Amino acid sequence: MSGGVSRGVRVELPLTGVAPGRYLVRATVRDRRDTITERLREVTVRAGTRPPARSGLSPTTIRIEPLNILQGDAVRHLVVAVQARAQGVALKAAARAAVDGKWPAVDVALASSSAPGSADESTLRGIAAFARADYTTAIAAFRAAQTAGAADPALAFMMGWAHAAAGDDRAAVTDWRNAVLGDAAQVPPYLALVDAYVRLGHPDLALQVVKSGLHALPGSPELLDRLARLEGR
């Protein structure tokens, strides 16, 4: 209609106590107590069973090789930044071990840290825990780092991987969105977010993320590949 908008809507709503068949349904749109409009629509109720309720965890748990994540540029950026500002013998040694990829040595060095609970120490503890696949400890350490003031988008990126590895894709989505918001010029958070939305059964949201990523990073081969897959090309 001229000067207006319209939108088609498909609703799938589990019903109990209603026999399958065709019904005439009245829909009333109200603004507080005022009725804006009323519509009559034919509705088909189909026989079926209610799908099982989803838990707070993702429907599918992915298998993650921690070292594959730790060898990426995001983690290297994170530990190099920690090393650049590290103070104290223990923290410097732990940061140097992290930069060298010697993850067991990180905890050894931090055993004598003079800055317990600092953002940088918690970041390194989280990465070392992630390396040994102790994702619960890694999440707690990353959260402690954020509480202590760490705001590096790469930290949110790692938190996302820890949540995903622990089977909580919904929490991972929040972390990866924060990583994208913190630094829109990094491809890995977009890819992780796209794949998580696909696992959660939201390809439409995955497509939105791809398009947003290509707006920030036009020509990215990885994002173009995800676009082609999502569009079935």
Secondary structure, DSSP 8 states (H G I E B T S, - for coil): -TT------------SS--SEEEEEEEEEEETTEEEEEEEEEEEE----------SS-SS-----HHHHHTSHHHHHHHHHHHHH--SHHHHHHHHHHHTT-HHHHHHHHTT-SSTT-HHHHHHHHHHHHHTT-HHHHHHHHHHHHHTT---HHHHHHHHHHHHHTT-HHHHHHHHHHHHHH-TT-HHHHHHHHHHHHHTT-HHHHHHHHHHHHHHSTT-HHHHHHHHHHTT-
